[in-house]
Amino acid sequence: MLDVLLVLVGIAGLAYGGDLLVHNASRLARGMGISPLVVGLTVVAFGTSAPELAASLAAALRGSPEIALANVVGSNVANVGLILGASALMWPLATTWSFVRREVAVMVGASLLAAVLLWDGALVRVEAAVLLLGLAGFLVVAFRGDGAPQTVPATTSATRGPRARPALLALAGIALLAVAAHALVTGAVSLAAAWGVSERVIGLTMVAVGTSLPELASSVAAALRRQGDIVLGNIVGSNVFNLLSVLALAGLVQPLQADAAALRFDLLVMLVFAAVVVPIAVTGWRVGRREGAALLVGYLAYVLFVLA
């Protein structure tokens, strides 16, 4: 019961800590005169991956590399199968050719790069650095693709607003993420031992879904408000940053090693879920309810296979 409580507290703490960090870091950035584009591509994008980052770093430092790897791979599968599927059931999501050509293509490319580097079951620091270089390239492409830079109006002390409060709250969010991640990983490792299942299974299911709950809640809410672009951007952006920042930083802190055969299967599933977004998106230029139901069924089948 204590381990279950640690997992639940950890998931709740990750959700609240991530929201606290994103909201106040965005306020701080805007108060300093940073453009909304930069805020969205840096603070918000990294912030929404903060729960996955905190959990994977905690697992790597604890000596549980399978949970660190499975969290990233499982979160990416859940983002497409569970979150995109559930959101499309709520309301059909419209897409565009530019979104598929740029953002979805980057997600598929990042998935391929991560699969190649992890195919031997290990991620060493040099390979982690390659993923970070991929993140830098993604940001450069995103900035250039936005067109001519916008002029940010000069801000005065009156318009910038106080910075101390959002800065302190953002730091509090980071601290909460660290504590919550430790609680989640500790409880998850203990449950894996008590239930006689591998850390890979716990990472792919309980930890991955737990760290993806903020994306699930925000995506379903956006779908109900018929804001399909927010849903798709959130899912694709989260998958890119999970691979190019979360996985990379965890690998830089502690080289990761897992069972190669099992990891290859999970990587292939991740690639399939990433690639299937392309035909789904370009067929009628929307992700409809039928496609959403198919994604959910596919995700459920994968989870049941992993648990079997």
C-alpha positions as a Markdown table, in Angstrom:
| # | Residue | x | y | z |
|---|---|---|---|---|
| 1 | Met | 0.0 | 0.0 | 0.0 |
| 2 | Leu | 2.9 | 2.4 | 0.7 |
| 3 | Asp | 4.4 | 1.7 | -2.7 |
| 4 | Val | 1.0 | 2.4 | -4.4 |
| 5 | Leu | 0.7 | 5.6 | -2.3 |
| 6 | Leu | 4.1 | 6.7 | -3.4 |
| 7 | Val | 3.2 | 6.1 | -7.1 |
| 8 | Leu | -0.1 | 8.1 | -6.8 |
| 9 | Val | 1.6 | 10.9 | -4.9 |
| 10 | Gly | 4.4 | 11.0 | -7.4 |
| 11 | Ile | 2.0 | 11.2 | -10.4 |
| 12 | Ala | 0.0 | 13.9 | -8.8 |
| 13 | Gly | 3.2 | 15.8 | -7.8 |
| 14 | Leu | 4.6 | 15.6 | -11.3 |
| 15 | Ala | 1.3 | 16.9 | -12.8 |
| 16 | Tyr | 1.1 | 19.8 | -10.4 |
| 17 | Gly | 4.8 | 20.6 | -10.5 |
| 18 | Gly | 4.9 | 20.6 | -14.3 |
| 19 | Asp | 2.0 | 23.0 | -14.5 |
| 20 | Leu | 3.5 | 25.2 | -11.8 |
| 21 | Leu | 6.8 | 25.3 | -13.7 |
| 22 | Val | 5.3 | 26.0 | -17.2 |
| 23 | His | 2.8 | 28.7 | -16.0 |
| 24 | Asn | 5.3 | 30.7 | -14.0 |
| 25 | Ala | 8.3 | 30.3 | -16.3 |
| 26 | Ser | 6.1 | 31.5 | -19.1 |
| 27 | Arg | 5.0 | 34.5 | -17.0 |
| 28 | Leu | 8.7 | 35.2 | -16.2 |
| 29 | Ala | 9.8 | 35.0 | -19.8 |
| 30 | Arg | 7.0 | 37.3 | -21.0 |
| 31 | Gly | 7.8 | 39.7 | -18.2 |
| 32 | Met | 11.4 | 39.9 | -19.4 |
| 33 | Gly | 10.2 | 40.8 | -22.9 |
| 34 | Ile | 10.8 | 37.4 | -24.6 |
| 35 | Ser | 8.5 | 36.8 | -27.6 |
| 36 | Pro | 5.7 | 34.3 | -27.4 |
| 37 | Leu | 7.3 | 32.2 | -30.1 |
| 38 | Val | 10.5 | 31.8 | -28.1 |
| 39 | Val | 8.4 | 31.0 | -25.0 |
| 40 | Gly | 6.4 | 28.4 | -26.8 |
| 41 | Leu | 9.4 | 26.7 | -28.4 |
| 42 | Thr | 11.5 | 26.6 | -25.2 |
| 43 | Val | 9.7 | 27.1 | -21.9 |
| 44 | Val | 6.4 | 25.5 | -22.7 |
| 45 | Ala | 7.8 | 22.7 | -24.9 |
| 46 | Phe | 10.4 | 21.7 | -22.3 |
| 47 | Gly | 8.0 | 22.3 | -19.4 |
| 48 | Thr | 5.4 | 19.8 | -20.8 |
| 49 | Ser | 8.1 | 17.2 | -20.9 |
| 50 | Ala | 9.2 | 18.0 | -17.4 |
| 51 | Pro | 7.4 | 15.0 | -15.7 |
| 52 | Glu | 9.0 | 12.6 | -18.2 |
| 53 | Leu | 12.4 | 14.3 | -17.7 |
| 54 | Ala | 12.2 | 14.2 | -13.9 |
| 55 | Ala | 11.1 | 10.5 | -13.8 |
| 56 | Ser | 13.7 | 9.3 | -16.3 |
| 57 | Leu | 16.5 | 11.2 | -14.6 |
| 58 | Ala | 15.5 | 9.8 | -11.2 |
| 59 | Ala | 15.4 | 6.3 | -12.6 |
| 60 | Ala | 18.8 | 6.7 | -14.3 |
| 61 | Leu | 20.4 | 8.0 | -11.1 |
| 62 | Arg | 18.7 | 5.3 | -9.1 |
| 63 | Gly | 20.2 | 2.6 | -11.3 |
| 64 | Ser | 17.0 | 1.7 | -13.0 |
| 65 | Pro | 17.8 | 2.3 | -16.7 |
| 66 | Glu | 15.0 | 0.1 | -18.0 |
| 67 | Ile | 12.4 | 2.4 | -16.3 |
| 68 | Ala | 14.2 | 5.5 | -17.8 |
| 69 | Leu | 14.1 | 4.1 | -21.3 |
| 70 | Ala | 10.6 | 2.5 | -21.0 |
| 71 | Asn | 9.2 | 5.8 | -19.7 |
| 72 | Val | 10.3 | 7.7 | -22.8 |
| 73 | Val | 9.3 | 5.0 | -25.3 |
| 74 | Gly | 6.0 | 4.2 | -23.5 |
| 75 | Ser | 5.1 | 7.9 | -23.2 |
| 76 | Asn | 5.5 | 8.4 | -26.9 |
| 77 | Val | 3.3 | 5.4 | -27.7 |
| 78 | Ala | 0.7 | 6.6 | -25.2 |
| 79 | Asn | 0.8 | 10.1 | -26.6 |
| 80 | Val | -0.3 | 8.8 | -30.0 |
| 81 | Gly | -2.3 | 5.7 | -29.1 |
| 82 | Leu | -4.0 | 6.9 | -26.0 |
| 83 | Ile | -4.0 | 10.7 | -26.0 |
| 84 | Leu | -4.5 | 11.3 | -29.8 |
| 85 | Gly | -7.0 | 8.5 | -30.0 |
| 86 | Ala | -9.1 | 9.8 | -27.0 |
| 87 | Ser | -8.9 | 13.4 | -28.3 |
| 88 | Ala | -10.1 | 12.4 | -31.8 |
| 89 | Leu | -13.0 | 10.5 | -30.2 |
| 90 | Met | -14.0 | 13.7 | -28.5 |
| 91 | Trp | -13.8 | 15.8 | -31.6 |
| 92 | Pro | -12.3 | 15.3 | -35.1 |
| 93 | Leu | -8.9 | 17.1 | -35.4 |
| 94 | Ala | -8.1 | 19.0 | -38.5 |
| 95 | Thr | -4.6 | 18.9 | -40.0 |
| 96 | Thr | -2.7 | 20.7 | -42.7 |
| 97 | Trp | 0.0 | 19.7 | -45.2 |
| 98 | Ser | 2.5 | 22.1 | -43.6 |
| 99 | Phe | 2.0 | 20.5 | -40.2 |
| 100 | Val | 2.5 | 17.0 | -41.6 |
| 101 | Arg | 5.5 | 18.1 | -43.7 |
| 102 | Arg | 7.3 | 19.8 | -40.8 |
| 103 | Glu | 6.2 | 18.8 | -37.3 |
| 104 | Val | 5.1 | 15.2 | -38.0 |
| 105 | Ala | 8.1 | 14.6 | -40.2 |
| 106 | Val | 10.4 | 15.7 | -37.4 |
| 107 | Met | 8.6 | 13.4 | -35.0 |
| 108 | Val | 9.1 | 10.4 | -37.3 |
| 109 | Gly | 12.7 | 11.4 | -37.9 |
| 110 | Ala | 13.5 | 11.7 | -34.2 |
| 111 | Ser | 11.9 | 8.3 | -33.6 |
| 112 | Leu | 14.0 | 6.8 | -36.3 |
| 113 | Leu | 17.2 | 8.4 | -34.9 |
| 114 | Ala | 16.4 | 7.2 | -31.4 |
| 115 | Ala | 15.6 | 3.7 | -32.6 |
| 116 | Val | 19.0 | 3.5 | -34.5 |
| 117 | Leu | 20.9 | 4.6 | -31.5 |
| 118 | Leu | 19.1 | 2.3 | -29.1 |
| 119 | Trp | 19.0 | -0.7 | -31.3 |
| 120 | Asp | 21.9 | -2.4 | -29.4 |
| 121 | Gly | 20.1 | -1.9 | -26.1 |
| 122 | Ala | 22.3 | 0.9 | -24.9 |
| 123 | Leu | 22.6 | 4.7 | -25.0 |
| 124 | Val | 26.1 | 6.0 | -24.2 |
| 125 | Arg | 27.0 | 9.6 | -23.7 |
| 126 | Val | 28.2 | 10.2 | -27.3 |
| 127 | Glu | 24.8 | 9.0 | -28.6 |
| 128 | Ala | 22.9 | 11.1 | -26.1 |
| 129 | Ala | 24.9 | 14.1 | -27.4 |
| 130 | Val | 23.8 | 13.2 | -30.9 |
| 131 | Leu | 20.1 | 13.4 | -29.8 |
| 132 | Leu | 20.8 | 16.8 | -28.2 |
| 133 | Leu | 22.2 | 18.0 | -31.5 |
| 134 | Gly | 19.0 | 16.8 | -33.1 |
| 135 | Leu | 17.1 | 19.0 | -30.7 |
| 136 | Ala | 19.2 | 22.0 | -31.6 |
| 137 | Gly | 18.5 | 21.3 | -35.3 |
| 138 | Phe | 14.8 | 21.1 | -34.6 |
| 139 | Leu | 14.8 | 24.4 | -32.9 |
| 140 | Val | 16.7 | 26.1 | -35.7 |
| 141 | Val | 14.3 | 24.7 | -38.3 |
| 142 | Ala | 11.3 | 25.8 | -36.2 |
| 143 | Phe | 12.6 | 29.3 | -35.8 |
| 144 | Arg | 13.5 | 29.7 | -39.5 |
| 145 | Gly | 10.2 | 28.2 | -40.6 |
| 146 | Asp | 8.3 | 30.8 | -38.7 |
| 147 | Gly | 9.4 | 33.4 | -41.2 |
| 148 | Ala | 10.8 | 36.8 | -40.5 |
| 149 | Pro | 11.5 | 37.5 | -36.9 |
| 150 | Gln | 8.9 | 39.6 | -35.2 |
| 151 | Thr | 9.8 | 42.8 | -33.4 |
| 152 | Val | 9.1 | 42.6 | -29.7 |
| 153 | Pro | 8.0 | 45.9 | -28.3 |
| 154 | Ala | 10.3 | 47.4 | -25.7 |
| 155 | Thr | 9.1 | 46.8 | -22.2 |
| 156 | Thr | 9.3 | 49.1 | -19.2 |
| 157 | Ser | 9.4 | 48.2 | -15.6 |
| 158 | Ala | 5.7 | 49.0 | -15.4 |
| 159 | Thr | 4.7 | 46.6 | -18.2 |
| 160 | Arg | 7.2 | 43.8 | -17.3 |
| 161 | Gly | 5.6 | 43.2 | -13.9 |
| 162 | Pro | 7.1 | 41.5 | -10.9 |
| 163 | Arg | 9.6 | 38.8 | -11.5 |
| 164 | Ala | 10.4 | 37.5 | -8.0 |
| 165 | Arg | 7.1 | 35.7 | -7.5 |
| 166 | Pro | 7.0 | 33.7 | -10.8 |
| 167 | Ala | 10.7 | 32.9 | -10.4 |
| 168 | Leu | 10.2 | 31.5 | -7.0 |
| 169 | Leu | 7.1 | 29.5 | -8.0 |
| 170 | Ala | 9.0 | 28.1 | -11.0 |
| 171 | Leu | 11.8 | 27.0 | -8.7 |
| 172 | Ala | 9.2 | 25.5 | -6.4 |
| 173 | Gly | 7.8 | 23.6 | -9.5 |
| 174 | Ile | 11.3 | 22.2 | -10.2 |
| 175 | Ala | 11.7 | 21.1 | -6.6 |
| 176 | Leu | 8.3 | 19.5 | -6.6 |
| 177 | Leu | 9.1 | 17.6 | -9.8 |
| 178 | Ala | 12.3 | 16.3 | -8.3 |
| 179 | Val | 10.6 | 15.0 | -5.1 |
| 180 | Ala | 7.6 | 13.6 | -7.0 |
| 181 | Ala | 9.8 | 11.8 | -9.5 |
| 182 | His | 11.8 | 10.2 | -6.7 |
| 183 | Ala | 8.5 | 9.0 | -5.1 |
| 184 | Leu | 7.1 | 7.7 | -8.3 |
| 185 | Val | 10.3 | 5.8 | -9.3 |
| 186 | Thr | 10.8 | 4.4 | -5.8 |
| 187 | Gly | 7.2 | 3.1 | -5.6 |
| 188 | Ala | 7.3 | 1.8 | -9.2 |
| 189 | Val | 10.5 | -0.2 | -8.6 |
| 190 | Ser | 9.2 | -1.7 | -5.4 |
| 191 | Leu | 5.9 | -2.6 | -7.0 |
| 192 | Ala | 7.8 | -4.3 | -9.9 |
| 193 | Ala | 9.7 | -6.4 | -7.4 |
| 194 | Ala | 6.5 | -7.2 | -5.3 |
| 195 | Trp | 4.4 | -8.1 | -8.3 |
| 196 | Gly | 7.2 | -10.1 | -10.0 |
| 197 | Val | 7.1 | -8.0 | -13.2 |
| 198 | Ser | 10.1 | -6.4 | -14.9 |
| 199 | Glu | 10.9 | -2.7 | -14.6 |
| 200 | Arg | 10.4 | -2.5 | -18.3 |
| 201 | Val | 6.7 | -3.4 | -17.9 |
| 202 | Ile | 6.2 | -0.9 | -15.1 |
| 203 | Gly | 8.0 | 1.8 | -17.1 |
| 204 | Leu | 6.0 | 1.2 | -20.2 |
| 205 | Thr | 2.6 | 1.2 | -18.4 |
| 206 | Met | 2.4 | 2.8 | -15.0 |
| 207 | Val | 5.2 | 5.3 | -15.2 |
| 208 | Ala | 4.7 | 6.2 | -18.9 |
| 209 | Val | 0.9 | 6.8 | -18.5 |
| 210 | Gly | 1.4 | 8.6 | -15.2 |
| 211 | Thr | 3.9 | 11.1 | -16.7 |
| 212 | Ser | 1.6 | 11.6 | -19.7 |
| 213 | Leu | -1.5 | 12.5 | -17.7 |
| 214 | Pro | -0.9 | 16.3 | -18.0 |
| 215 | Glu | -0.8 | 15.9 | -21.8 |
| 216 | Leu | -3.9 | 13.7 | -21.7 |
| 217 | Ala | -5.9 | 16.2 | -19.6 |
| 218 | Ser | -4.9 | 19.2 | -21.6 |
| 219 | Ser | -5.4 | 17.5 | -25.0 |
| 220 | Val | -8.9 | 16.2 | -24.2 |
| 221 | Ala | -9.9 | 19.6 | -22.8 |
| 222 | Ala | -8.6 | 21.3 | -26.0 |
| 223 | Ala | -10.4 | 18.7 | -28.2 |
| 224 | Leu | -13.7 | 19.5 | -26.4 |
| 225 | Arg | -13.1 | 23.2 | -27.1 |
| 226 | Arg | -12.5 | 22.2 | -30.8 |
| 227 | Gln | -8.9 | 23.4 | -30.7 |
| 228 | Gly | -7.4 | 20.6 | -32.8 |
| 229 | Asp | -4.2 | 22.4 | -33.6 |
| 230 | Ile | -3.3 | 22.6 | -29.9 |
| 231 | Val | -3.9 | 18.9 | -29.4 |
| 232 | Leu | -1.8 | 17.9 | -32.4 |
| 233 | Gly | 1.0 | 20.4 | -31.5 |
| 234 | Asn | 1.0 | 19.2 | -27.9 |
| 235 | Ile | 1.3 | 15.5 | -28.9 |
| 236 | Val | 3.9 | 15.8 | -31.6 |
| 237 | Gly | 6.0 | 18.4 | -29.7 |
| 238 | Ser | 5.9 | 16.2 | -26.6 |
| 239 | Asn | 7.2 | 13.2 | -28.6 |
| 240 | Val | 10.0 | 15.2 | -30.1 |
| 241 | Phe | 11.2 | 16.6 | -26.9 |
| 242 | Asn | 10.9 | 13.3 | -25.1 |
| 243 | Leu | 13.3 | 11.7 | -27.5 |
| 244 | Leu | 15.7 | 14.7 | -28.1 |
| 245 | Ser | 15.8 | 16.2 | -24.6 |
| 246 | Val | 14.5 | 13.7 | -22.0 |
| 247 | Leu | 16.2 | 10.7 | -23.4 |
| 248 | Ala | 19.3 | 12.6 | -24.2 |
| 249 | Leu | 19.7 | 14.3 | -20.8 |
| 250 | Ala | 19.1 | 11.0 | -19.0 |
| 251 | Gly | 21.8 | 9.3 | -21.2 |
| 252 | Leu | 24.2 | 12.1 | -20.5 |
| 253 | Val | 23.7 | 11.9 | -16.7 |
| 254 | Gln | 24.0 | 8.1 | -16.7 |
| 255 | Pro | 24.6 | 5.8 | -19.7 |
| 256 | Leu | 21.5 | 3.6 | -20.2 |
| 257 | Gln | 21.4 | -0.2 | -20.7 |
| 258 | Ala | 18.5 | -2.5 | -21.2 |
| 259 | Asp | 17.6 | -5.9 | -22.7 |
| 260 | Ala | 18.1 | -5.4 | -26.4 |
| 261 | Ala | 15.5 | -7.8 | -27.7 |
| 262 | Ala | 12.7 | -6.3 | -25.6 |
| 263 | Leu | 13.7 | -2.8 | -26.3 |
| 264 | Arg | 13.8 | -3.4 | -30.1 |
| 265 | Phe | 10.2 | -4.6 | -30.0 |
| 266 | Asp | 9.1 | -1.5 | -28.0 |
| 267 | Leu | 11.1 | 0.8 | -30.4 |
| 268 | Leu | 9.3 | -0.8 | -33.4 |
| 269 | Val | 5.9 | -0.2 | -31.8 |
| 270 | Met | 6.9 | 3.4 | -31.2 |
| 271 | Leu | 8.0 | 3.8 | -34.8 |
| 272 | Val | 4.7 | 2.3 | -36.0 |
| 273 | Phe | 2.6 | 4.7 | -33.9 |
| 274 | Ala | 4.7 | 7.6 | -35.1 |
| 275 | Ala | 4.5 | 6.7 | -38.7 |
| 276 | Val | 0.8 | 5.9 | -38.7 |
| 277 | Val | 0.1 | 9.6 | -37.9 |
| 278 | Val | 1.1 | 10.5 | -41.5 |
| 279 | Pro | -1.6 | 8.5 | -43.4 |
| 280 | Ile | -4.2 | 9.2 | -40.8 |
| 281 | Ala | -3.5 | 13.0 | -41.0 |
| 282 | Val | -3.4 | 13.3 | -44.8 |
| 283 | Thr | -6.6 | 11.2 | -45.3 |
| 284 | Gly | -9.2 | 13.9 | -45.4 |
| 285 | Trp | -6.8 | 16.2 | -43.6 |
| 286 | Arg | -8.2 | 15.3 | -40.3 |
| 287 | Val | -8.0 | 12.7 | -37.5 |
| 288 | Gly | -11.6 | 11.5 | -37.1 |
| 289 | Arg | -13.4 | 9.4 | -34.6 |
| 290 | Arg | -12.8 | 6.1 | -36.6 |
| 291 | Glu | -9.1 | 6.8 | -36.6 |
| 292 | Gly | -9.2 | 7.7 | -32.9 |
| 293 | Ala | -10.9 | 4.5 | -32.1 |
| 294 | Ala | -8.4 | 2.5 | -34.1 |
| 295 | Leu | -5.5 | 4.2 | -32.2 |
| 296 | Leu | -7.1 | 3.4 | -28.9 |
| 297 | Val | -7.6 | -0.3 | -29.8 |
| 298 | Gly | -4.0 | -0.5 | -31.0 |
| 299 | Tyr | -2.7 | 1.0 | -27.8 |
| 300 | Leu | -4.9 | -1.3 | -25.7 |
| 301 | Ala | -3.6 | -4.3 | -27.6 |
| 302 | Tyr | 0.0 | -3.2 | -27.0 |
| 303 | Val | -0.5 | -2.8 | -23.3 |
| 304 | Leu | -2.2 | -6.1 | -23.0 |
| 305 | Phe | 0.6 | -7.8 | -24.9 |
| 306 | Val | 3.2 | -6.2 | -22.6 |
| 307 | Leu | 1.3 | -7.2 | -19.5 |
| 308 | Ala | 0.8 | -10.8 | -20.7 |
